[in-house]
Amino acid sequence: MKLVLGRDDLAVAAASAIRGTGTQVERLDVRPVHKAARGMIGQGSVDICELPIVTLLQAVAHDHPVILLPVTVLARAQHQTLVTCGDLTVENVQGRSVGVRSWSQTTGVWMRGILAEEYGVDLRRVDWVVYEGGHVDEHHDPSWVRRAPEGGRLQADFLDGSLDFGIMGNELPTDHRIRTAIPDAAQAAAEWTERNGFLPLNHVVGVTEKAAREHSAAVLAAYGAMREITSDAVGFEALRAAVTRVAAFALEQEVLPRPVDFDEWVARSCEALGATEGRL
């Protein structure tokens, strides 16, 4: 089996548990970890893979044979990811240009959903600029989103003033001019999390259906090992609220071609692994 997990503690635990079932496993070093997603979804090049939750939702919506292993690898606040270099604030987003790496990037989906839900932004009245495609080939960006010229870079365009705002997580450059567009973003994010009862979910674990069926004991052993060491949400019920919300955001933003029902997804995952929902 081939394994891609960005967190070393989860990767070591999962690999050890898989070997304990008598199954060979190879950990692939892919950095940044999201670059493994396209091969895993399109070609099944990885059996167990850390995936952005929106990528996995897209894969399911487009009927790719992948399932969810409900382990939270990364969850974080999102309000701080909307940034500007000028005097603008979140109140000025509508009618302005906002750059984001990819339309289907999970951070972007969360932040746009928050803009619409919390700040009343009509997302179709924003000049959205994206710089690359997503991880699922069948996806096409909405007509109301434009692609930056070939060779363009989000960070460069943002810093030189070509964009009014940027949505950036790990790719945020270091520059003294950058500030969050939402006043007191950390406090706003904390209040959002308290109201909603969960932290926005970024990365989970996906498994090919082929691996789930042929190596169910190994996959379940890996899940058990990861579950023991993660302090974040784990298990289907723990992920239900966050996955349901981001799926609704993604559907509204035309990131998904159809709704993805959480309970159907759970049933599909359990059937492939030959496990009950209580086991997961």
N, C-alpha and C positions, 0 to 999 in steps of 0.2 A: 504494500500500500504506500501511497505517497501522501505526505502531510505538509501543510503550510499553515503555521500559526506564528503571528508576530511576537506574541508574548512568550519569552523563554520558559517561564515556569509552567505555563499550560502545555507548551510543546514537549518539554521533557517528561511531564507527567503522562501525557497522552501516549507518547511513543513507548514509554516503559510499560504502560498498561496493555498496549497492543501486542508488544513482544511477549507479554505474560500469557497471552492466549495462543502462542505458537505461530503468530502471523508476523511476517517480515514487514518492516516499515522503514521508509526513508524520509527524513525531514529535508525539505527543500528550502533554501534560504532565498526568499524573494523580498526585496525592499525597494520602495515601500510595499507593504503586504497587499495592497489593493491591486497591484499589477498581476497578481496570480489569478484574479477573478475571471478574466476573459477566457483564458485557457481552460479553467475548471468548468465554466458554464458551457462554452462552445465545443470543447473537444474532450472533456472529461480527463484532462491531463493531471489532475490532482484528485485524490479520493476524499480527503477531509481537508477543508480549507476555511480559513477565516475570511468572511465576506462582509461587505457593507450590507446592512439590512435591506436597503432599497434595491441593491443589485439582486439579492436573493428573491425579493418580492417580484422584481421584473422577470427573473428566470422562471418562477412559478407561473406568472401571468402569461408567459409565452410558451408554457408547456415544456420547459426543459426538465429532464429527469434528475432533479435535485431536491433534497429535503432539508428541513431545518433541524439542527441539533441545538436545543435551547440553552445555549451557554452565552452569557453576555461577556464578550471579550473587551468591549469598549463602550462606555456610556459617559456622556458629559453634557454640561450646559452648552447652549447654543447662542444665547443672546450676544455674547462677546464676539461672535464671528462676523457680524456686520460692522465694517470699519470704513473710515473715511480719513482723508488727509486735510480736509478743509473745515469750514465752519458749519457744514450741513449736519442735520440730525436725522433720526428716523422719521421725523415728521415731513422731511423733504424727499423721501424716497420716490413717491409717485411722480412720474414724469421725468425722472432722472435716469442716468445710466448706472447699471449695477453689473459687475463682472463676477462670474463664478466659473470654476474650472470646468465642470460638466453639469448639464442640466439634471442628470440623474444622480449626481453626487449626494450622498445622504445628508451631509451638513447643509447643503443648499436646500434640500427638500424641507428639512426641519425649520431652517431660518425663514424660508418663504411662507411656510405655514404659520409660523409665529407672527410674521408681518401682517398677514391677512387676518388672522384670528385676534391678535392682541392690539394691533395698531390700525386696523381698518384699511389696509393697503389693497387696492385693486391691482392684483398681480399683472393683469393684462394691460395696465396703463403704466408699466415700467419698461424702460429700454434695457432688456436683458441681453448680456453679451456672454457667450460661452466659448471655451477655448479647445475643447476636445469632446469626443463622443463618450458614450458610456461603455459598460462592460458586456452588454447584451446586444447582439447585432441587430435584432429585429426592431429595436427602439429607434424612433425618429423624433427629434425635437419638435415642439409645437411651432406652428407658423408664426407665432408672436414672439419668438426667440431668435436672435441672430447669432451667427457664428463669426468670431473674430477673423480677420484676414490670416491666411496661412503664415505661420512663423511668428504670430503674435504671442505674447506671454502675459498672463494675467498680472503678475507682480509688477512687471515693467510698465504696463499700461496704467495700472493703478497709481504707481508712484510718480509717473510723469503727468498725471492729471487728465489722461484721456478718459478715465472713468470717475464718476462721482463717488461711487461706493464699490466695495468689494466684499464678497463673502468668502472668507478664508479661515481654515482651521489650522492644521499642521503646516500648511504652506505659507503662512503669514510671514512676510519679510520683516527684518528688523530695521526700523526707521523712526526717529524721534517724532516725526510729524503724525504718525498713525495713532488714531484714537477710536474708541468704540462709538458707533453712531447712536446707540441706545444709552441714554444717561443712566449711570449707576447700573451698568449691565449685570454685574455679579449679583446685586440685590434683586434686580428684576428677574433674573434666572432662578434664584433661590425661591422667590415668591411663586413663580410659575410651577416649579417642581412641587412645592408644598400644595398648591391648588390642585394639581393633576395627580399627585401621588406617585410619580415616577420621574426618573432622570431620562432625558432623551437618549435613545438607544442608537449607537452607531454600528458596531461590528458584532456579529454573531458567528456561528459555525455552520457551514453547509457541508452536506455529504452527498455524493452521487448515489442515485438509487441502486446502481449496480453494486457499489461497495456495501451499501446498507443491506442488500439482500444476500450477497455472497460472503460477507464478513461481519454479520450482525453481532456476533459475540465480541469481536475486536472493537467495533464501533461503540457498542454499549460499554465496554471496559474503558475506552478512552473518555467517554462521556462521564462515567463515574469518577474517574481520576480528576478530570477538570472540575467537576462539581465540588469535589472535596476541597479544592484550593482556591476557588474563586469566591470573593466576598461580595460580588455584584449579583444582580438578579439571575437566577438560573431556574430552569423548569418552565414548562409551557404556561402555567398560570401566572408565574412571575413576569413573563414577557407579554402577556396578552394585551394589557392596556397600551403599552408603548408601541407594539407592533400594529395594533388596530389604528392608533392615531396616525402614525407615520404612513400607513397604507392609505388612509383617507386623504392625507395631504398629497401623497403621490398621485392618487387618482384625480384629484381636483386640478393638479398641475400638469396633467397629461403625461406623467411619467409612466403610468401604468395604462395598458389598453383596456383593462377590465378590473372589477373589484377582485380582491383576493380574500376569501373568507377564512378567518383564522381557524375555525373548528374543522373545516375541510382540510386545511394544511396540517393540523395536528393528526387527523385521522390518516392522512397519506403518509406522514412520517412514521407513525406507529405501525402501520401495515407493512411498510418496507422493512422495518427493523424487527418485526415480529414481537413487538413489545406493547404493553398496555400504557395508556396515558399516565397512570399512576407511577409507572416505572420511570417516566421521564418528567 
